Structure formats: C-alpha cells, structure tokens
C-alpha cells in the first residue's frame, strides 16, 4: 500500500505537469516580428538630424535610414511610431513598439530595458549665444536652461547644475528650441548635432557649444529577456558598421565621418 507521502508527491507532480502545460511559452519578439512581417520602432519626430518631419510630412534622418536598413536585414517592413521622452519606455514595455531608437545608455535604464551595441555617435552639451559666458556647470547658477523633460539630457543637466539654476522642462525638442529662439531661456541642453542644426537658424546669436555634459552614443533599446532579438540587432549593427553603411549615414546626416571610438 503506498504511503501518504508518496500519494501526495504523485499528486503534486501531476499538478505541476498540468500547470507547466497550461503556462504560455515565453514570448519571442524576433519570432513575432518575422511572423508579422513588420518591426515597429519608436522614434522622435523632432530630433534633427536623427529624425524629423520633412516638407512631404514624412520622417527623415539618420534614424529613419537606419531603421529601414535594420528592417531590410530582417526581411520585414519598418513601421515608425512617434514617441516622446516621457512615453517611449512605457510604449516599449507595453509592447506598443518592438524597439526604440536613439536611446542613451544609463545604469538606471538598464534596470528595466536592454540595449544593443551603439549605432550612432551622440553627446549632450549646453549651448547658447557667444555673448553669454559659460565655461562649465558651475556657471549655470542663476541662469535659465531649457531641456526636454524625461530624457538623458534632463537627468544629466539636473545632476550637474547648481541648485540655483532655473531648469525649464518642455515636453519635446520643439518646445526647447522655440523657448531659446524666443528669448525665454538663456541656454539649452541638447545633443550636439541637434543643437548645431537648430541654432544655425539664428546665426545672429553667434551660437556655440559651451561645454559637454555627457558622451552618450545612441543605442537601440528593447525589452528585457529577448536574447534572440538582441543578438540579431547586434549582428545587423556590426554588419552595417563593417560595410560602411553607418559611415555613409554619418556623412549624410551628421556631416562628418564616423569615428569608431565614438561608438
């Protein structure tokens, strides 16, 4: 006659087997992308020269060309979804998008999302008119500085600026840029290429980079626990770097050759 312990053990094993059978298989984003024939990518709409709306109302820029190259390598179509600094990580985590472009790496972000290898150079700087003397973070005391809320620019500026700095946060880059051009703020904190492209619109200000806050190359961000998708994207980035595609994009959109040490 079987012991009660053996009976309980047998019952538990049967129950665990049933639960294991009923448990859904772990999601595989790469398999889903290939099955659907589309990869959905979150991009900024106002982030020139990486991505911005052209005269034909379509997105254009480094990220757009990179997105199309990634999709082509995967054998699928690219679907670009506009995001903001505030909603893009939630959009990724809720799987409204498969990946995000132009994401700077940080230890805090790495707790909730994964990153591929870098695919574009990018650094964060404080910019303003030549007439305003600013040589470092300490000189921001008492000055007004615009920044895009919830971005790496925001966190970098907040960490470096003295307590008396008047940081004015906007919901997008257009707000940051417009505030500066309208004279509502003295300085802006943006990426180097974004700043140079935008400030060229007002040459009378004699705009210049004051100092660099952080070097932060652009990565593709994806959800945690997606090793197949991460490996596929890393392989694609490596291939685009090796065959000269990333250098071509840099020459076209950033107006300078790609320096490998910037990635």
RACOR-V651025 format. One record per backbone hydrogen bond with DSSP energy under -0.5 kcal/mol. CO is the residue of the C=O (numbers start at 1). NH is the residue of the N-H. E is the energy in kcal/mol with one decimal. If there is no record, write none. Layout:
# RACOR-V651025
CO | NH | E
CO | NH | E
This chain:
# RACOR-V651025
3 | 7 | -2.0
4 | 8 | -2.5
5 | 9 | -2.6
6 | 10 | -2.7
7 | 11 | -2.3
8 | 12 | -2.6
9 | 13 | -2.4
10 | 14 | -2.1
11 | 15 | -2.3
12 | 16 | -2.8
13 | 17 | -2.2
14 | 18 | -2.2
15 | 19 | -2.4
16 | 20 | -2.6
17 | 21 | -2.0
18 | 22 | -2.1
19 | 23 | -2.0
28 | 32 | -2.2
29 | 33 | -2.6
30 | 34 | -2.3
31 | 35 | -2.2
32 | 36 | -2.6
33 | 37 | -1.7
33 | 38 | -1.1
37 | 77 | -2.4
39 | 41 | -0.5
39 | 79 | -2.5
40 | 98 | -2.2
40 | 99 | -1.7
41 | 81 | -3.1
42 | 101 | -2.4
43 | 83 | -2.3
45 | 53 | -0.8
47 | 50 | -1.8
47 | 51 | -1.6
49 | 62 | -2.2
50 | 63 | -1.9
50 | 64 | -0.9
51 | 47 | -3.3
52 | 60 | -2.3
54 | 57 | -2.1
58 | 54 | -3.1
60 | 52 | -1.8
61 | 65 | -2.3
62 | 66 | -2.6
63 | 67 | -2.8
64 | 68 | -2.1
65 | 69 | -1.9
66 | 70 | -2.4
67 | 71 | -2.5
68 | 72 | -2.4
69 | 73 | -2.1
70 | 74 | -1.8
71 | 75 | -0.9
71 | 76 | -2.5
72 | 75 | -0.7
77 | 39 | -2.7
78 | 80 | -0.5
79 | 41 | -3.1
80 | 82 | -0.5
81 | 43 | -2.3
84 | 88 | -1.6
87 | 91 | -2.1
88 | 92 | -1.8
89 | 93 | -2.7
90 | 94 | -2.2
91 | 96 | -2.5
91 | 97 | -1.2
92 | 95 | -1.5
98 | 223 | -0.5
99 | 42 | -2.6
100 | 221 | -2.3
102 | 104 | -0.5
103 | 219 | -1.9
106 | 110 | -2.1
107 | 111 | -0.5
108 | 111 | -1.0
109 | 112 | -1.9
109 | 113 | -2.1
112 | 224 | -0.5
114 | 222 | -2.1
117 | 220 | -0.6
120 | 218 | -2.7
122 | 216 | -2.0
123 | 192 | -2.3
124 | 213 | -2.7
124 | 214 | -1.5
125 | 127 | -0.5
125 | 190 | -1.8
126 | 210 | -3.1
126 | 211 | -1.0
127 | 188 | -2.2
128 | 208 | -2.4
129 | 132 | -1.6
131 | 133 | -0.6
132 | 134 | -0.8
136 | 139 | -1.1
137 | 140 | -1.9
137 | 162 | -0.6
138 | 141 | -1.3
140 | 143 | -2.4
143 | 166 | -2.5
144 | 186 | -1.1
144 | 187 | -1.8
145 | 168 | -2.9
146 | 189 | -2.2
147 | 149 | -0.5
147 | 170 | -2.5
148 | 151 | -1.4
151 | 155 | -2.0
152 | 156 | -2.4
153 | 157 | -2.5
154 | 158 | -2.7
155 | 159 | -1.9
156 | 160 | -1.8
157 | 161 | -2.8
162 | 165 | -2.0
165 | 167 | -1.2
166 | 145 | -2.4
166 | 168 | -0.6
167 | 169 | -0.6
168 | 147 | -1.8
170 | 149 | -3.5
172 | 176 | -1.5
173 | 177 | -2.8
174 | 178 | -2.8
175 | 179 | -2.1
176 | 180 | -1.7
177 | 181 | -2.6
178 | 182 | -2.0
179 | 184 | -2.5
179 | 185 | -1.0
180 | 183 | -1.6
186 | 129 | -0.5
187 | 146 | -2.4
188 | 127 | -2.8
188 | 190 | -0.6
190 | 125 | -2.8
191 | 195 | -2.8
192 | 196 | -2.3
193 | 197 | -2.0
194 | 198 | -2.2
195 | 199 | -3.0
196 | 200 | -1.0
198 | 201 | -1.9
199 | 202 | -1.8
200 | 203 | -0.6
202 | 205 | -2.0
203 | 206 | -2.2
205 | 130 | -1.0
206 | 130 | -1.5
208 | 128 | -2.1
211 | 126 | -2.5
214 | 124 | -3.4
214 | 216 | -0.6
217 | 105 | -0.6
218 | 119 | -2.7
218 | 120 | -1.1
219 | 103 | -2.1
220 | 116 | -2.2
221 | 100 | -2.1
222 | 114 | -3.1
226 | 230 | -2.4
227 | 231 | -2.5
228 | 232 | -2.2
229 | 233 | -2.5
230 | 234 | -2.5
231 | 235 | -2.4
232 | 236 | -2.0
233 | 237 | -2.7
234 | 238 | -2.5
235 | 239 | -2.1
236 | 240 | -2.7
237 | 241 | -2.0
238 | 242 | -2.3
239 | 243 | -2.4
240 | 245 | -0.9
240 | 246 | -1.9
241 | 244 | -0.8
244 | 248 | -2.2
245 | 249 | -2.4
246 | 250 | -2.2
247 | 251 | -2.5
248 | 252 | -2.3
249 | 253 | -2.8
249 | 254 | -0.6
250 | 254 | -1.8
250 | 255 | -0.8
250 | 256 | -1.2
258 | 260 | -0.7
259 | 262 | -2.6
260 | 263 | -1.6
263 | 118 | -0.5
